Amino acid sequence: MRDSAATNYWDSKGLAWLWTSFFAGPAAWTLNQGVGYAVMKPVCRSADVSALWLIGAFTFALACLGAWTAMRRCLLMLREGVTDDGARIIDRSYFVAIVAIGMNLLIAILIVTSVIPQFLLSPCE
């Protein structure tokens, strides 16, 4: 990728895609914890845990979507023009895309591990 292509990437929606993918995982984890805590009393009263499973599935999908976006919209667009110097914006953006993929996948695993007890315990425990 030439420098002009990298500049065009940032002139378009590239920067927004990069930071959206970077913050998708933390936003998913925050939603999982916050909304799950907020609906716990109604779920305990009704003893129907499907709402918790839906929250877990939605936030898992959001974290996976963040990793996919970082890979498809950022990493693959920047791959050809990257050097190991780290002096250019494209080099640092490539690094941020790699970190976004790893962080989103780790948060997706974290969400899965937080949903597992919902299968084993009642919502009031």
C-alpha positions, 0 to 999 in steps of 0.5 A: 500500500502506498502512502497515498493509499494510507492517507486516503484510508485515514481521510475516509472512515478508517480512523473511525473503524479503528477506534470503534473496533478498539472500544467494542470489546470494553463496551461489550464487557461494560454492557454485560456487567451493567445490564446483567446487574440491572436485570438480576432482580426481575430475573430472580423473581421470575426464575427465567434466565433467558434474559441473562443469556440474551445479554451474554449472547449479544455482548459476545457477538459485539466483542466478536464483531469488534475483532472482526472489524479490526481485522477486516476493516483495519488490519488487512487494509494496512498490512501492505504498507507497514514497516517495523520502524513504528515511526509512521502513523500507518505502523502505529495504526497497524499495531492498534489493530492487532491489539484490538483483535487480541483484546476483543477476543480476550473479552469475548472469552471473558464474557463466555466465562461469566455466562457459564455460571448462569447454566449451573446456578439459579439466578438468585444464588 
